[in-house]
Amino acid sequence: MRSLRDTFLYVALMTAVIVASNYLVQFPVNATVGAINLADLLTWGAFTYPVVFLITDLTNREFGPNRARIVVAVGFVIAIAISAYTSAPRIAIASGSAFLFGQMLDISVFNSLRRQSWWRAPLIASVLGSLLDTAMFFSFAFAPAFSFFGPNDDFAIEWAPVLGVFSTELPRWISWALGDLSVKIAAALLLLLPYGALMSVIKPMPDLAKTR
């Protein structure tokens, strides 16, 4: 009963974060910090999406990689179905593809590092998963080469200073990708705090206890 209840909880949390992120990624952060225009650097989705890595890693810790893959797969199907109504189709396709491959990589890396220091598995898995996720999502969602997924976003492909501060200019979506990845890596470090705090509450099932 606990296993089924916790699995449903993880799926619900995963779905909520994905749907929120798919919606928020369509909105640049319209603010400035000094000379930096954050709209050239970040979307609001960058702040919510990293939580999916925490959810995946907690599932993996408690139930192992097979259950984590099930949670990712179910969360993927439900979230993409909902996102079809809350986000542009191209965003939904990009998000689904990036999420699925990024999370599967996260699960594999986490499981291979399970026996090492408690922080290594969640941190390294999240960083590597984030690299793949970011590359796939922003390419599929905004790069003109993938316009067969949907129309281009003129603001995203407009050339602007890299990261909003450098003299070199590139399409704005590249700076978004770099900014998004920076937030994800910072979040991977920050989310070690709740992960560590929850270790005494969310413990591996008996058959995983020896590989925690």
SEZAVO-908329 format. One record per atom (N, C-alpha, C): atom name; x, y, z. Coordinates in steps of 0.05 Angstrom, whole numbers, plus 32768, in hexadecimal, padded with zeros to 4 digits. Atoms other than C-alpha are relative to their C-alpha. Layout:
REM residues N
atom,east,north,up
CA,X,Y,Z
...
This chain:
REM residues 212
atom,east,north,up
N,8011,7FE8,8000
CA,8000,8000,8000
C,8011,8019,8000
N,7FEE,7FE8,7FFF
CA,8038,8031,8012
C,800D,8004,7FE5
N,7FF3,7FFF,801A
CA,805B,8020,7FD0
C,7FEE,800D,7FEB
N,8012,7FF5,8014
CA,801E,802F,7FA6
C,7FF9,801D,8006
N,8006,7FE4,7FF9
CA,800D,806E,7FCD
C,8016,8013,7FF9
N,7FE9,7FEF,8006
CA,8053,808A,7FC7
C,8005,8003,7FE2
N,7FFD,7FFE,801D
CA,8056,807A,7F7D
C,7FEC,8014,7FF4
N,8014,7FED,8009
CA,8015,80A0,7F71
C,8008,801D,8007
N,7FF8,7FE5,7FF7
CA,8031,80DB,7F99
C,8017,800A,7FEE
N,7FEA,7FF8,8011
CA,8071,80DC,7F70
C,7FF6,8008,7FE4
N,800B,7FFB,801A
CA,804A,80D9,7F2F
C,7FF1,801B,8000
N,800F,7FE7,7FFE
CA,801C,8112,7F46
C,8013,8018,8001
N,7FED,7FEA,7FFE
CA,8057,813E,7F5A
C,800E,8005,7FE6
N,7FF2,7FFE,801A
CA,807C,812F,7F19
C,7FEE,800E,7FEC
N,8013,7FF4,8013
CA,803E,8140,7EF0
C,7FFD,801E,8005
N,8005,7FE3,7FFA
CA,8032,8182,7F14
C,8018,8011,7FF9
N,7FE8,7FF0,8006
CA,807A,8199,7F0C
C,8004,8003,7FE2
N,7FFD,7FFF,801D
CA,807D,8187,7EC2
C,7FEC,8014,7FF3
N,8015,7FEF,800C
CA,803B,81A9,7EB1
C,8006,801E,8006
N,7FFA,7FE4,7FF8
CA,804E,81E8,7ED8
C,8018,800A,7FF0
N,7FE7,7FF8,800F
CA,8093,81EA,7EB6
C,7FFA,8005,7FE3
N,8006,7FFD,801D
CA,8077,81E0,7E70
C,7FF1,801A,7FFB
N,800F,7FE7,8003
CA,8049,821B,7E7B
C,8013,8018,8005
N,7FEF,7FEA,7FF8
CA,807D,8248,7E9D
C,8017,8005,7FED
N,7FE9,7FFC,8012
CA,80B4,823C,7E69
C,7FF9,8012,7FE9
N,8009,7FEE,8016
CA,808B,8265,7E38
C,8003,801D,8007
N,8000,7FE4,7FF6
CA,8096,82A4,7E62
C,801C,8007,8009
N,7FE6,7FF6,7FF7
CA,80DA,82C7,7E65
C,7FFE,800F,801A
N,7FFF,7FF0,7FE7
CA,80EE,82E7,7EA7
C,8005,801D,7FF8
N,7FFE,7FE4,8009
CA,80E0,8330,7E96
C,8009,8012,8017
N,7FF4,7FEF,7FEB
CA,810E,8352,7EC7
C,801D,8005,7FF9
N,7FE4,7FFA,8005
CA,8153,8370,7EC8
C,800F,8000,801B
N,7FEE,7FFF,7FE9
CA,818D,8368,7EF8
C,8019,800E,7FF6
N,7FEA,7FEF,800B
CA,81BE,83A0,7EEB
C,7FFC,8004,7FE2
N,8002,7FFE,801E
CA,81CC,839E,7EA0
C,7FF5,7FE7,7FF3
N,8009,801A,800A
CA,81B1,8357,7E99
C,7FE2,8000,7FFD
N,801D,8003,8005
CA,816D,834E,7E79
C,7FFB,7FE2,8003
N,8005,801D,7FFA
CA,8155,830C,7E97
C,7FEF,7FF3,7FEB
N,8010,800C,8016
CA,8125,8302,7E5D
C,8011,7FF4,7FEB
N,7FEC,800B,8013
CA,8163,82F4,7E33
C,800D,7FE7,800C
N,7FF0,8014,7FF2
CA,8179,82C0,7E66
C,7FEF,7FE9,800B
N,8010,8014,7FF1
CA,8140,829C,7E8A
C,7FE3,8001,7FF9
N,801D,8002,8000
CA,80F9,8284,7E86
C,7FF8,7FF7,801C
N,8009,8008,7FE5
CA,80CF,8277,7EC5
C,8001,7FE2,8004
N,7FFF,801D,7FFD
CA,80CF,822D,7EB6
C,801A,7FF5,800B
N,7FE5,8008,7FF7
CA,8119,822A,7EC8
C,8000,7FFC,801F
N,7FFF,8001,7FE3
CA,8107,8232,7F12
C,7FEF,7FE9,800B
N,8011,8016,7FF6
CA,80D3,81FA,7F17
C,8009,7FE5,7FF6
N,7FFA,801A,800C
CA,80ED,81C3,7EE9
C,8014,7FF0,800F
N,7FEC,8010,7FF2
CA,812A,81AE,7F12
C,7FF5,7FEE,8016
N,800C,8010,7FEB
CA,80FB,8192,7F47
C,7FFA,7FE3,7FF6
N,8006,801B,800A
CA,80EC,8156,7F18
C,8018,7FEE,8006
N,7FE9,8011,7FFB
CA,8133,813D,7F24
C,8000,7FF7,801D
N,8002,8008,7FE4
CA,8128,813E,7F6F
C,7FEB,7FEA,8003
N,8015,8014,7FFF
CA,80E7,8117,7F66
C,800A,7FE5,7FF6
N,7FF5,8018,800C
CA,8109,80E4,7F39
C,8014,7FF2,8013
N,7FEB,800B,7FEF
CA,8144,80DB,7F68
C,7FF4,7FF4,801A
N,800D,800A,7FE8
CA,8117,80D2,7FA5
C,7FF2,7FE5,7FFA
N,800E,8019,8008
CA,80EE,809D,7F80
C,8015,7FEA,7FFC
N,7FEB,8014,8004
CA,812E,807A,7F6B
C,800C,7FF7,801A
N,7FF5,8008,7FE6
CA,8149,807B,7FB2
C,7FEE,7FED,800E
N,8013,8010,7FF1
CA,810A,805E,7FCF
C,7FF9,7FE6,7FF3
N,800B,8018,800E
CA,80F4,802C,7F9A
C,8013,7FF4,7FEC
N,7FEE,800B,8014
CA,812F,8023,7F6A
C,7FFA,800A,7FE4
N,8002,7FF5,801B
CA,8138,8032,7F20
C,7FE7,7FF7,7FF1
N,8018,8009,8010
CA,80FE,8008,7F05
C,7FE8,800F,8007
N,8017,7FF0,7FF7
CA,80CA,802C,7F2F
C,8003,801D,7FF7
N,7FFB,7FE4,8009
CA,80EB,806F,7F1F
C,7FF9,8003,7FE2
N,8006,7FFE,801D
CA,80E5,8060,7ED4
C,7FE2,8000,7FFC
N,801D,8000,8002
CA,809B,8050,7EDE
C,7FF4,801B,8006
N,800A,7FE5,7FF8
CA,808F,8092,7F02
C,8006,8014,7FEA
N,7FF9,7FEE,8016
CA,80B4,80B7,7ECB
C,7FED,7FFC,7FE8
N,8010,8006,8017
CA,808D,8094,7E94
C,7FE3,8008,8004
N,801B,7FF8,7FFB
CA,8049,809E,7EB5
C,7FFD,801F,8002
N,8000,7FE3,7FFE
CA,8059,80E6,7EC7
C,8002,800D,7FE5
N,7FFC,7FF6,801B
CA,8070,80F1,7E7F
C,7FE5,8000,7FF1
N,8018,8003,800F
CA,802F,80D7,7E61
C,7FEA,8014,800A
N,8014,7FEF,7FF5
CA,8001,80FD,7E90
C,8006,801E,7FFB
N,7FF8,7FE4,8003
CA,8028,813E,7E8E
C,7FFF,800A,7FE3
N,8001,7FF7,801C
CA,802E,8140,7E43
C,7FE3,8002,7FF6
N,801C,7FFE,8007
CA,7FE4,8132,7E3B
C,7FF4,801B,800A
N,800A,7FE7,7FF5
CA,7FD5,816D,7E69
C,800D,8018,7FF2
N,7FF1,7FEA,800C
CA,800B,8199,7E4B
C,7FF6,8007,7FE4
N,800A,7FFB,801B
CA,7FEB,8191,7E06
C,7FEB,8017,8001
N,8014,7FEC,7FFE
CA,7FB5,81C0,7E21
C,800A,801A,800D
N,7FF5,7FE8,7FF2
CA,7FE1,81F0,7E49
C,8018,800C,7FF3
N,7FE7,7FF6,800D
CA,801E,81F7,7E1C
C,7FFD,7FFC,7FE1
N,7FFF,8004,801D
CA,802D,81FE,7DD2
C,8009,7FE3,7FF9
N,7FF9,801B,8007
CA,8033,81BA,7DAF
C,801E,7FFB,7FFF
N,7FE2,8003,8002
CA,807D,81C5,7DA0
C,800D,7FFF,801B
N,7FF5,8000,7FE5
CA,808B,81D4,7DE9
C,7FFA,7FE5,800D
N,8007,801A,7FF5
CA,8066,8194,7DFD
C,8012,7FEA,7FF6
N,7FEF,8014,800C
CA,808E,816A,7DCC
C,801C,8002,800B
N,7FE5,7FFC,7FF6
CA,80D0,8189,7DE1
C,8003,7FF8,801D
N,8000,8006,7FE4
CA,80C0,8183,7E2A
C,7FFF,7FE1,8005
N,8003,801D,7FFD
CA,80AA,813A,7E24
C,8019,7FF1,7FF9
N,7FE8,800E,8009
CA,80E7,8124,7DFD
C,8017,8005,8014
N,7FEA,7FF9,7FEE
CA,8118,8149,7E2A
C,7FFC,7FF3,801B
N,8006,800C,7FE6
CA,80F6,8132,7E69
C,8006,7FE2,8001
N,7FFE,801D,8000
CA,80F4,80E9,7E56
C,801D,7FF7,7FFF
N,7FE5,8009,8002
CA,813C,80E3,7E41
C,8011,800A,8017
N,7FF1,7FF5,7FEA
CA,8157,8111,7E77
C,7FFC,7FF0,801A
N,8007,800F,7FE8
CA,8133,80EB,7EAE
C,800B,7FE4,7FFF
N,7FF6,801B,8002
CA,8147,80A7,7E94
C,801E,7FFF,8005
N,7FE3,7FFE,7FFB
CA,8190,80BD,7E94
C,8004,8005,801E
N,7FFE,7FFB,7FE3
CA,8187,80D8,7EDB
C,7FFD,7FE6,8010
N,8005,8019,7FF2
CA,816B,8095,7EF2
C,8018,7FED,7FFE
N,7FE9,8012,8004
CA,81A4,806D,7ED4
C,8019,8009,800F
N,7FE9,7FF6,7FF3
CA,81DA,809A,7EEF
C,7FFD,7FFE,801F
N,8005,8001,7FE3
CA,81BA,809E,7F35
C,8004,7FE3,8009
N,7FFE,801C,7FF7
CA,81B5,8052,7F39
C,801C,7FF6,8000
N,7FE4,8009,8001
CA,81FD,8048,7F24
C,8011,800C,8016
N,7FF1,7FF2,7FEB
CA,8214,8078,7F5B
C,7FF3,7FFC,801C
N,8010,8003,7FE8
CA,81E3,8060,7F90
C,8011,7FF9,8019
N,7FF0,8009,7FE9
CA,821A,8040,7FBC
C,8015,8014,8009
N,7FEC,7FEC,7FF9
CA,8246,807E,7FBE
C,7FF5,8014,8014
N,8008,7FEC,7FED
CA,8242,80BB,7FEB
C,7FE3,8009,7FFA
N,801C,7FFA,8003
CA,81F9,80D0,7FF6
C,7FFA,8016,7FEB
N,8006,7FE9,8011
CA,81FF,8110,7FCD
C,8009,7FFB,7FE3
N,7FF6,8004,801B
CA,8223,80F4,7F90
C,7FEA,7FF8,7FEC
N,8014,800A,8013
CA,81E9,80CE,7F71
C,7FEC,8016,7FF8
N,8013,7FEB,8009
CA,81B5,8107,7F73
C,800D,8017,7FF2
N,7FF4,7FE9,800C
CA,81E6,813D,7F61
C,800A,7FFA,7FE3
N,7FF5,8006,801A
CA,820B,811C,7F27
C,7FEA,7FF8,7FED
N,8016,8008,8011
CA,81CB,80FC,7F0C
C,7FF0,8018,7FF6
N,8010,7FE9,8007
CA,81A6,813E,7F0D
C,800F,8012,7FEC
N,7FF0,7FEE,8012
CA,81DF,8165,7EEB
C,8001,7FF4,7FE4
N,7FFF,800D,801A
CA,81E7,8132,7EB3
C,7FE5,7FFF,7FF2
N,801B,8000,800B
CA,819C,812B,7EAA
C,7FF8,801C,7FF7
N,8007,7FE4,8008
CA,8196,8177,7EA8
C,800E,8008,7FE6
N,7FF2,7FFA,8019
CA,81CB,817D,7E72
C,7FF1,7FF5,7FE7
N,800E,800C,8017
CA,81A6,814D,7E44
C,7FE4,800D,7FFD
N,801A,7FF5,8000
CA,8162,8169,7E57
C,8000,801C,7FF3
N,7FFE,7FE5,800A
CA,8176,81B1,7E49
C,8006,8001,7FE2
N,7FF8,8000,801D
CA,8198,81A2,7E06
C,7FE8,7FF7,7FEF
N,8016,800A,8010
CA,815C,817A,7DED
C,7FE8,8014,8000
N,8018,7FEF,7FFF
CA,8125,81A9,7E06
C,8003,8019,7FF0
N,7FFD,7FE6,800D
CA,8140,81EB,7DEE
C,8005,7FFE,7FE2
N,7FFC,8004,801C
CA,8156,81CF,7DAB
C,7FE5,7FF9,7FF3
N,8019,8008,800C
CA,8113,81AD,7D9D
C,7FEB,8017,8002
N,8014,7FEC,7FFC
CA,80EA,81E7,7DB9
C,8004,8019,7FEF
N,7FFB,7FE6,800B
CA,810C,8222,7D98
C,8013,8001,7FE8
N,7FEE,7FFF,8016
CA,8143,8211,7D66
C,7FF2,7FFE,7FE5
N,800E,8001,801A
CA,812D,821F,7D1E
C,8003,7FE5,7FF2
N,7FFC,801A,800D
CA,8149,81DB,7D09
C,7FEA,7FED,8007
N,8015,8012,7FF7
CA,8110,81BB,7D2F
C,7FE4,800C,7FFC
N,8019,7FF2,8005
CA,80D8,81E7,7D13
C,7FEA,7FED,7FF7
N,8015,8014,8008
CA,80B5,81A7,7CFA
C,7FEF,7FF8,8018
N,8010,8005,7FE8
CA,809E,81A0,7D43
C,7FEA,8016,8004
N,8013,7FEA,7FFC
CA,8079,81E3,7D3E
C,800D,801A,7FF7
N,7FF5,7FE6,8009
CA,8082,822C,7D2B
C,8015,800B,8012
N,7FEB,7FF4,7FF0
CA,80BF,8252,7D42
C,7FF5,8017,8010
N,8006,7FE9,7FEE
CA,80BB,8284,7D7B
C,8013,8016,7FF8
N,7FF0,7FEA,800A
CA,80D3,82C6,7D5D
C,8012,800C,8016
N,7FF0,7FF5,7FEB
CA,80EA,82E0,7DA0
C,8017,7FED,8008
N,7FEC,8014,7FF8
CA,8110,82A0,7DB0
C,8017,7FFE,7FEC
N,7FEA,8003,8014
CA,8137,829E,7D6E
C,800D,801B,7FF8
N,7FF4,7FE5,8005
CA,8145,82E9,7D6D
C,801C,8001,800D
N,7FE5,7FFE,7FF6
CA,818F,82F7,7D76
C,8002,8015,8016
N,7FFD,7FEE,7FE9
CA,81A3,8317,7DB8
C,801B,7FFA,800D
N,7FE6,8005,7FF3
CA,81E2,831F,7DE3
C,7FFF,7FE6,8010
N,7FFF,801A,7FF2
CA,81F7,82DB,7E00
C,7FFE,8006,801E
N,8006,7FFD,7FE4
CA,81DC,82D6,7E47
C,7FF8,801D,8007
N,8009,7FE5,7FFB
CA,81C5,831D,7E3F
C,8015,8014,8006
N,7FEB,7FEE,7FF7
CA,8209,833B,7E4E
C,8018,8001,7FED
N,7FE9,8001,8011
CA,823D,8326,7E1B
C,7FFB,800D,7FE5
N,8003,7FF2,801A
CA,824B,834B,7DDA
C,7FF9,7FEC,7FEA
N,8007,8014,8014
CA,8245,830A,7DB2
C,7FE2,7FFB,8001
N,801C,8005,8001
CA,81FF,82FD,7D9B
C,7FFA,7FE4,7FF4
N,800A,801A,8009
CA,81DB,82BB,7D91
C,7FE2,8000,8003
N,801D,8001,7FFC
CA,8192,82A7,7D8B
C,7FF9,7FFF,801E
N,8006,7FFD,7FE4
CA,8170,82B7,7DCD
C,7FFB,7FE5,800E
N,8006,801A,7FF3
CA,815B,826E,7DDA
C,8019,7FF2,800A
N,7FE7,800B,7FF7
CA,81A4,825B,7DE1
C,8007,800B,801C
N,7FFB,7FF4,7FE5
CA,81AC,828C,7E1B
C,7FEC,7FF5,8014
N,8014,800C,7FEE
CA,816B,8270,7E38
C,800A,7FE5,8009
N,7FF6,801B,7FF9
CA,818A,822A,7E35
C,8017,8002,8014
N,7FE9,7FFD,7FEE
CA,81CA,8241,7E57
C,7FF6,800A,801C
N,800B,7FF7,7FE6
CA,81A3,8267,7E8C
C,7FF0,7FEA,800E
N,800F,8016,7FF5
CA,8174,822C,7E96
C,8012,7FEB,800C
N,7FED,8014,7FF6
CA,81AF,81FC,7E9E
C,800D,800A,801A
N,7FF4,7FF5,7FE8
CA,81CF,822B,7ED0
C,7FEE,7FFD,8019
N,8014,8002,7FEA
CA,818F,822C,7EFA
C,7FFE,7FE3,8009
N,8002,801C,7FF9
CA,818A,81E0,7EF6
C,8017,7FF6,8010
N,7FE8,8009,7FF1
CA,81D1,81D5,7F0E
C,7FFF,800C,801C
N,8003,7FF4,7FE5
CA,81C6,8207,7F47
C,7FEB,7FF2,8010
N,8016,800E,7FF2
CA,8185,81E4,7F57
C,8009,7FE4,8009
N,7FF6,801B,7FF9
CA,81A8,81A0,7F57
C,800F,8001,801A
N,7FF1,7FFC,7FE7
CA,81D6,81BA,7F8E
C,7FED,8007,8016
N,8012,7FF7,7FEB
CA,819E,81DC,7FB4
C,7FED,7FEA,8009
N,8013,8015,7FFA
CA,816F,81A0,7FB0
C,800D,7FE9,800F
N,7FF4,8014,7FEE
CA,81A3,8176,7FD4
C,7FF7,8003,801D
N,8009,7FFB,7FE5
CA,8189,8197,8013
C,7FE6,7FF0,8006
N,8018,800F,7FFA
CA,8142,817B,800F
C,8004,7FE2,7FFC
N,7FFA,801C,8004
CA,815D,8139,7FF4
C,800D,7FF4,8019
N,7FF2,8009,7FE8
CA,818C,8132,802F
C,7FED,7FFF,8018
N,8012,7FFF,7FE9
CA,8155,8146,8060
C,7FEB,7FEA,7FFE
N,8014,8015,8003
CA,8125,8112,8043
C,800C,7FE4,8001
N,7FF4,801B,8000
CA,8157,80D9,8045
C,7FF7,7FEF,8018
N,8008,800F,7FE9
CA,8142,80C6,808B
C,7FE2,7FF9,8000
N,801D,8005,8002
CA,80F8,80C7,8077
C,7FFA,7FED,7FE9
N,8004,8011,8018
CA,80FB,80A9,8031
C,8018,7FED,7FFE
N,7FEB,8014,7FFF
CA,8123,806A,803A
C,7FFC,7FEB,7FEA
N,8002,8015,8015
CA,8133,8034,8006
C,7FF0,7FE8,800A
N,800F,8018,7FF9
CA,8105,7FF8,8004
C,8015,7FEA,8008
N,7FED,8014,7FF5
CA,8124,7FBA,8026
C,8013,7FF4,7FEB
N,7FEE,800D,8014
CA,813F,7F9C,7FE5
C,8015,8014,7FF5
N,7FED,7FEC,8009
CA,8164,7FDE,7FD7
C,8012,800A,8017
N,7FF2,7FF5,7FE8
CA,817D,7FEB,801E
C,801E,7FFC,7FFF
N,7FE3,8005,8000
CA,81C1,7FCC,8011
C,800E,8010,7FEA
N,7FF3,7FF0,8016
CA,81CC,7FF9,7FD4
C,7FF9,801D,8002
N,8008,7FE4,7FFC
CA,81B5,803B,7FF1
C,8017,8013,7FFD
